[in-house]
């Protein structure tokens, strides 16, 4: 496909399944803030108490391992190589990932809808709210990663500014000592119980099915660093503000905004964070839906089953239970161990399979499409007239080359006779 080049050697029209690194960075931010900041701290604090921050930092470390494995896989064009070679292990990993995405999307959706229906929209019929929330998620997931990433690129800078606005003007009593001691529970229980919370890991795995085209700035590295730093800062502040009462907070990011010192003058500014959380939750669930369809395509060759099963499972589970809070509690039971294992095993197995296949089939790997590898800039075209006295040598060279091609000679035709 012929592309129209623009500034910095980028392209206006990228193929499907390709995003810029700046768009990937905004997606990482949305995935991190949507549920890791909003949902996880309050649930973790029920067991960990003052150890919540330290448990969260350890969870962030495991999530970074999964993230690094995914982006190493993407940078080495693993999806293209393993699909080209028809790797059975890769198909198996993708099939497991599709099931895992369905479970993850269901748990995330239930938590989001549970909070919104009980805390904010108590007068709305839950079934109607579930369907209204599911509609944009399904639409954007079917549209694909490019639509989701472009939407993130537009809105995430605004959401980031809103979150910083609420943190900068924070005015409340902070007891930093509430983050100590590190081991408020027995050390063996501290580490063993952490595996119950695996549902919040591995949100970046859908990137494995994408190609990332670089701009000049390292947007992806900067985005990951900012995201994980902000996540742990918010958790630190949340524990310092609420202490043991953090377990009563359904959404930490929104409840921190309550203490904005400007709220006395301009009203309830937590609505600013509410807008950010709801929008980023929709974007995150849409991206997980995309990951489910992409994994299904790699596993069985088509996406239709995932496009049907994902929204049906989410809707049925939400409507069939008496309360979606039951599903949220179930997600941190034994199923949490399974989700934790999937979050690490799937990307690490895919990366290991890629490394083995790359070594075994080095010739095929070298023949992969290098469309997105760096290329030297194009030479400017020669002027239309020799009278311009600009780049004359280049035009003469081009004319000589054209003469050679026309006459089939090794040297240009210099016979003026």
C-alpha positions as CSV (number, residue, x, y, z in Angstrom):
1,X,0.0,0.0,0.0
2,X,1.4,3.4,-0.9
3,X,1.5,5.9,1.9
4,X,1.6,9.7,1.8
5,X,4.5,10.8,3.9
6,X,4.3,13.7,6.4
7,X,6.7,15.3,8.9
8,X,9.3,13.2,10.6
9,X,8.9,10.4,8.0
10,X,5.6,9.3,9.5
11,X,2.6,8.2,7.5
12,X,-1.0,9.5,7.4
13,X,-2.6,6.1,6.9
14,X,-1.1,3.2,8.9
15,X,-2.2,-0.4,8.2
16,X,-4.6,-2.0,10.6
17,X,-3.1,-3.2,13.8
18,X,-0.4,-0.5,13.9
19,X,-0.3,2.4,16.4
20,X,2.2,5.1,17.2
21,X,4.3,4.9,20.3
22,X,2.6,8.1,21.6
23,X,-0.8,6.4,21.3
24,X,0.5,3.3,23.0
25,X,1.7,5.5,25.9
26,X,-1.7,7.1,26.3
27,X,-3.3,3.6,26.3
28,X,-0.9,2.5,29.0
29,X,-2.0,5.5,31.1
30,X,-5.7,4.7,30.6
31,X,-5.2,1.0,31.5
32,X,-3.2,1.9,34.6
33,X,-5.4,4.5,36.0
34,X,-8.8,3.1,35.1
35,X,-8.8,0.1,37.5
36,X,-5.4,-0.1,39.2
37,X,-5.9,3.2,41.0
38,X,-9.6,3.2,41.3
39,X,-10.5,-0.3,42.3
40,X,-7.5,-2.1,43.7
41,X,-6.4,0.0,46.7
42,X,-9.6,-0.2,48.6
43,X,-9.9,-4.0,48.1
44,X,-6.3,-4.6,49.0
45,X,-6.6,-2.6,52.2
46,X,-9.2,-4.9,53.5
47,X,-6.5,-7.5,54.2
48,X,-3.2,-5.5,54.1
49,X,-4.1,-2.4,56.1
50,X,-0.9,-0.3,56.4
51,X,0.9,-2.7,54.1
52,X,-1.3,-1.7,51.2
53,X,1.3,0.6,49.6
54,X,4.0,-2.0,49.7
55,X,1.8,-4.8,48.4
56,X,0.8,-2.5,45.6
57,X,4.4,-1.7,44.8
58,X,5.1,-5.4,44.5
59,X,2.1,-5.9,42.3
60,X,3.4,-3.0,40.1
61,X,6.7,-4.9,39.8
62,X,5.0,-8.0,38.6
63,X,2.9,-6.0,36.2
64,X,6.1,-4.3,34.8
65,X,7.6,-7.8,34.2
66,X,4.5,-8.6,32.1
67,X,4.7,-5.3,30.3
68,X,8.4,-5.6,29.4
69,X,7.8,-9.1,28.0
70,X,5.0,-7.8,25.9
71,X,6.8,-4.9,24.4
72,X,10.0,-7.0,23.8
73,X,7.7,-9.3,21.9
74,X,6.3,-6.4,19.9
75,X,9.7,-4.8,19.1
76,X,11.0,-8.1,17.7
77,X,7.9,-8.5,15.5
78,X,6.9,-11.7,17.3
79,X,3.3,-11.7,16.1
80,X,4.4,-11.6,12.4
81,X,7.1,-14.3,12.8
82,X,5.0,-16.8,14.8
83,X,2.0,-16.3,12.5
84,X,4.2,-16.8,9.5
85,X,5.7,-20.0,10.8
86,X,2.3,-21.3,12.1
87,X,3.5,-21.8,15.7
88,X,1.2,-24.2,17.5
89,X,2.4,-23.0,20.9
90,X,1.6,-19.4,19.9
91,X,-1.9,-20.4,18.9
92,X,-2.4,-22.2,22.2
93,X,-1.2,-19.1,24.1
94,X,-3.6,-16.9,22.1
95,X,-6.5,-19.3,22.8
96,X,-5.8,-19.1,26.5
97,X,-5.4,-15.3,26.3
98,X,-8.8,-15.0,24.6
99,X,-10.5,-16.9,27.5
100,X,-8.4,-14.8,30.0
101,X,-9.5,-11.6,28.4
102,X,-13.2,-12.6,28.7
103,X,-12.8,-13.3,32.4
104,X,-10.8,-10.1,33.0
105,X,-13.3,-8.0,31.0
106,X,-16.2,-9.5,33.0
107,X,-14.6,-8.7,36.4
108,X,-13.6,-5.2,35.4
109,X,-17.1,-4.5,34.0
110,X,-18.8,-5.8,37.1
111,X,-16.6,-3.6,39.4
112,X,-17.1,-0.5,37.3
113,X,-20.9,-1.0,37.0
114,X,-21.2,-1.9,40.7
115,X,-19.6,1.3,41.8
116,X,-21.5,3.5,39.4
117,X,-24.9,2.0,40.2
118,X,-24.5,2.0,43.9
119,X,-22.7,5.2,44.5
120,X,-23.8,7.6,41.7
121,X,-26.8,6.3,39.8
122,X,-28.8,4.6,42.5
123,X,-32.1,5.6,40.9
124,X,-31.3,4.0,37.5
125,X,-32.4,0.5,36.7
126,X,-29.2,-1.6,36.8
127,X,-30.0,-3.7,33.7
128,X,-30.5,-0.6,31.6
129,X,-27.3,0.9,32.9
130,X,-25.3,-2.2,32.2
131,X,-26.5,-2.3,28.6
132,X,-25.9,1.4,28.1
133,X,-22.3,1.0,29.5
134,X,-21.7,-2.1,27.4
135,X,-22.7,-0.5,24.1
136,X,-19.7,1.9,23.6
137,X,-17.3,-0.8,24.9
138,X,-18.6,-3.2,22.2
139,X,-18.6,-0.6,19.5
140,X,-15.0,0.6,20.1
141,X,-13.7,-2.9,20.6
142,X,-15.0,-4.0,17.2
143,X,-13.7,-0.8,15.6
144,X,-10.2,-1.9,16.7
145,X,-7.1,-0.7,18.4
146,X,-6.5,2.3,16.1
147,X,-9.8,3.9,17.0
148,X,-9.2,3.2,20.7
149,X,-5.7,4.6,20.6
150,X,-6.7,7.7,18.7
151,X,-9.5,8.4,21.2
152,X,-6.9,7.9,24.0
153,X,-4.5,10.3,22.4
154,X,-7.2,13.0,22.4
155,X,-8.6,12.6,25.9
156,X,-5.9,11.1,28.1
157,X,-3.8,14.4,28.2
158,X,-7.0,16.1,29.6
159,X,-7.5,13.3,32.1
160,X,-3.9,13.5,33.2
161,X,-4.3,17.3,33.7
162,X,-7.5,16.8,35.8
163,X,-5.8,14.2,38.0
164,X,-2.8,16.5,38.6
165,X,-5.2,19.4,39.3
166,X,-6.8,17.4,42.1
167,X,-3.4,16.3,43.5
168,X,-1.7,19.6,43.4
169,X,-4.6,21.4,45.2
170,X,-5.0,18.6,47.8
171,X,-5.7,19.9,51.2
172,X,-6.2,17.4,54.0
173,X,-4.5,15.9,57.0
174,X,-1.9,13.5,55.7
175,X,-0.4,11.0,58.2
176,X,2.5,9.5,56.2
177,X,3.1,7.1,59.1
178,X,0.0,5.2,58.1
179,X,2.1,3.5,55.4
180,X,4.1,1.8,58.1
181,X,4.9,-0.8,59.2
182,X,5.7,-2.6,55.9
183,X,4.6,-6.0,57.3
184,X,1.3,-5.3,59.1
185,X,0.6,-9.0,58.4
186,X,2.9,-11.9,58.7
187,X,5.6,-11.9,55.9
188,X,4.6,-15.3,54.6
189,X,0.9,-14.2,54.4
190,X,2.0,-10.9,52.8
191,X,3.5,-12.7,49.8
192,X,1.0,-15.6,49.6
193,X,-2.1,-13.4,49.7
194,X,-0.8,-11.2,46.9
195,X,-1.6,-13.9,44.4
196,X,-5.3,-13.4,45.0
197,X,-5.2,-10.0,43.3
198,X,-3.9,-11.1,39.9
199,X,-7.0,-9.7,38.1
200,X,-5.2,-6.3,38.0
201,X,-2.1,-7.6,36.2
202,X,-1.4,-8.0,32.5
203,X,-3.7,-5.3,31.0
204,X,-1.0,-4.5,28.4
205,X,-1.0,-8.0,26.8
206,X,-3.3,-6.9,23.9
207,X,-0.3,-4.9,22.6
208,X,1.3,-8.2,21.6
209,X,-1.1,-8.3,18.6
210,X,-0.1,-4.8,17.5
211,X,2.8,-3.1,15.7
212,X,4.2,0.1,17.2
213,X,5.7,2.7,14.9
214,X,8.1,5.1,16.6
215,X,8.1,8.8,16.6
216,X,11.3,10.5,17.6
217,X,10.5,11.0,21.3
218,X,10.5,7.9,23.5
219,X,6.8,8.4,24.3
220,X,6.3,4.8,25.4
221,X,9.1,4.8,28.0
222,X,8.0,8.2,29.4
223,X,4.3,7.1,29.4
224,X,5.1,3.9,31.3
225,X,7.3,5.7,33.9
226,X,4.7,8.4,34.5
227,X,1.9,5.9,34.8
228,X,3.4,3.6,37.4
229,X,4.9,6.5,39.4
230,X,1.4,8.2,39.5
231,X,-0.3,5.0,40.5
232,X,1.9,4.4,43.5
233,X,1.8,8.1,44.5
234,X,-2.0,8.1,44.5
235,X,-2.0,4.9,46.6
236,X,0.6,6.5,49.0
237,X,-1.6,9.5,49.4
238,X,-4.7,7.4,49.8
239,X,-3.3,5.4,52.7
240,X,-2.0,8.6,54.3
241,X,-5.4,10.2,54.1
242,X,-7.7,7.3,55.0
243,X,-5.6,4.7,56.8
244,X,-7.6,1.7,57.9
245,X,-10.7,3.4,56.5
246,X,-9.4,3.0,53.0
247,X,-11.3,-0.3,52.7
248,X,-14.6,1.7,52.7
249,X,-13.5,3.8,49.7
250,X,-15.0,2.4,46.5
251,X,-13.0,4.5,44.1
252,X,-9.8,6.1,45.5
253,X,-9.1,8.5,42.6
254,X,-12.6,10.1,42.9
255,X,-12.5,10.3,46.7
256,X,-9.1,12.0,46.8
257,X,-10.7,14.8,44.7
258,X,-13.1,15.5,47.6
259,X,-10.2,17.1,49.4
260,X,-9.4,19.6,46.7
261,X,-9.1,23.0,48.5
262,X,-10.9,24.7,45.6
263,X,-14.1,22.7,46.3
264,X,-15.2,25.4,48.8
265,X,-15.3,27.9,45.9
266,X,-16.3,25.9,42.8
267,X,-18.3,23.0,44.3
268,X,-17.8,19.3,44.1
269,X,-14.6,18.9,42.0
270,X,-14.6,15.1,42.4
271,X,-16.9,15.1,39.4
272,X,-13.8,16.0,37.3
273,X,-12.1,12.7,38.3
274,X,-15.4,10.9,37.9
275,X,-15.4,11.9,34.2
276,X,-11.9,10.7,33.8
277,X,-12.5,7.4,35.5
278,X,-15.6,6.5,33.6
279,X,-14.1,7.4,30.2
280,X,-10.8,5.6,30.9
281,X,-12.8,2.5,32.1
282,X,-14.7,2.4,28.8
283,X,-11.4,2.7,26.9
284,X,-9.7,0.0,29.0
285,X,-12.6,-2.4,28.6
286,X,-12.7,-1.7,24.8
287,X,-9.0,-2.5,24.5
288,X,-9.4,-5.7,26.4
289,X,-12.2,-6.6,24.0
290,X,-9.9,-5.9,21.1
291,X,-7.3,-8.1,22.7
292,X,-9.9,-10.9,22.9
293,X,-10.9,-10.6,19.3
294,X,-7.2,-10.4,18.1
295,X,-6.3,-13.5,20.2
296,X,-9.2,-15.4,18.8
297,X,-8.1,-14.5,15.3
298,X,-4.6,-15.9,16.0
299,X,-5.9,-19.0,17.7
300,X,-8.7,-20.2,15.4
301,X,-8.4,-17.9,12.3
302,X,-11.4,-15.6,12.8
303,X,-12.8,-13.1,15.3
304,X,-16.5,-13.7,15.2
305,X,-16.7,-16.0,18.2
306,X,-15.0,-13.5,20.4
307,X,-17.1,-10.7,19.1
308,X,-20.2,-12.6,20.1
309,X,-19.1,-14.3,23.3
310,X,-17.3,-11.4,25.0
311,X,-20.4,-9.0,25.3
312,X,-22.8,-11.9,25.9
313,X,-20.8,-13.2,28.9
314,X,-20.3,-9.7,30.3
315,X,-24.0,-9.0,30.0
316,X,-25.3,-12.3,31.3
317,X,-23.0,-12.3,34.3
318,X,-23.9,-8.8,35.2
319,X,-27.7,-9.4,34.8
320,X,-27.8,-12.8,36.3
321,X,-26.3,-12.0,39.7
322,X,-28.1,-10.3,42.5
323,X,-25.2,-7.8,42.8
324,X,-22.2,-7.3,40.8
325,X,-20.2,-6.9,44.0
326,X,-20.4,-10.7,44.3
327,X,-18.4,-11.0,41.1
328,X,-15.9,-8.5,42.4
329,X,-15.4,-10.6,45.5
330,X,-15.2,-13.8,43.5
331,X,-12.4,-12.3,41.4
332,X,-10.0,-12.2,44.5
333,X,-10.7,-15.8,45.5
334,X,-9.1,-18.9,44.0
335,X,-9.6,-17.4,40.5
336,X,-7.1,-14.7,41.4
337,X,-4.4,-17.3,41.4
338,X,-5.3,-18.3,37.9
339,X,-5.5,-14.7,36.7
340,X,-2.1,-14.0,38.3
341,X,-0.5,-17.0,36.5
342,X,-2.0,-16.1,33.1
343,X,-0.8,-12.5,33.4
344,X,2.9,-13.7,33.7
345,X,2.9,-17.0,31.9
346,X,1.2,-16.0,28.7
347,X,3.6,-13.1,27.8
348,X,6.7,-14.8,29.0
349,X,5.8,-18.0,27.1
350,X,5.1,-16.0,23.9
351,X,8.5,-14.2,24.3
352,X,10.3,-17.5,24.9
353,X,8.6,-19.1,21.9
354,X,9.7,-16.1,19.8
355,X,13.3,-16.3,20.9
356,X,13.5,-20.0,20.1
357,X,11.8,-19.6,16.7
358,X,13.9,-16.6,15.8
359,X,17.1,-18.6,16.5
360,X,15.8,-21.7,14.7
361,X,14.5,-19.9,11.7
362,X,16.8,-16.9,11.4
363,X,16.5,-16.8,7.7
364,X,12.7,-16.4,7.8
365,X,13.0,-13.7,10.5
366,X,15.4,-11.7,8.3
367,X,12.8,-11.8,5.5
368,X,10.0,-10.3,7.6
369,X,8.5,-7.1,6.4
370,X,10.8,-4.2,7.4
371,X,8.3,-1.4,6.5
372,X,8.6,0.1,9.9
373,X,12.3,-0.1,10.3
374,X,14.2,3.3,10.1
375,X,15.1,4.4,6.6
376,X,17.3,7.3,5.5
377,X,15.5,10.4,4.4
378,X,14.6,10.7,0.7
379,X,16.7,12.9,-1.5
380,X,14.9,16.0,-2.7
381,X,13.8,16.0,-6.3
382,X,15.8,18.0,-8.9
383,X,14.5,21.4,-10.0
384,X,12.4,21.6,-13.1
385,X,15.0,23.8,-15.0
386,X,18.7,23.8,-15.2
387,X,18.5,27.6,-15.3
388,X,17.6,27.5,-11.5
389,X,21.3,26.6,-11.0
390,X,20.3,24.4,-8.0
391,X,21.2,20.8,-7.7
392,X,22.3,20.7,-11.3
393,X,24.5,17.7,-10.7
394,X,21.7,15.7,-9.3
395,X,19.5,16.4,-12.3
396,X,22.2,15.5,-14.7
397,X,22.8,12.3,-12.8
398,X,19.1,11.4,-13.0
399,X,19.0,12.1,-16.8
400,X,22.1,10.0,-17.3
401,X,20.5,7.1,-15.3
402,X,17.3,7.4,-17.4
403,X,19.4,7.2,-20.6
404,X,21.1,4.0,-19.4
405,X,17.8,2.4,-18.5
406,X,16.3,3.3,-21.9
407,X,19.3,2.2,-24.0
408,X,20.3,-0.8,-21.9
409,X,23.9,0.3,-21.7
410,X,26.3,0.3,-18.8
411,X,27.3,3.9,-19.5
412,X,25.1,6.9,-20.4
413,X,24.7,7.6,-24.0
414,X,27.0,10.6,-24.7
415,X,26.8,10.5,-28.5
416,X,25.4,13.9,-29.6
417,X,25.7,13.0,-33.3
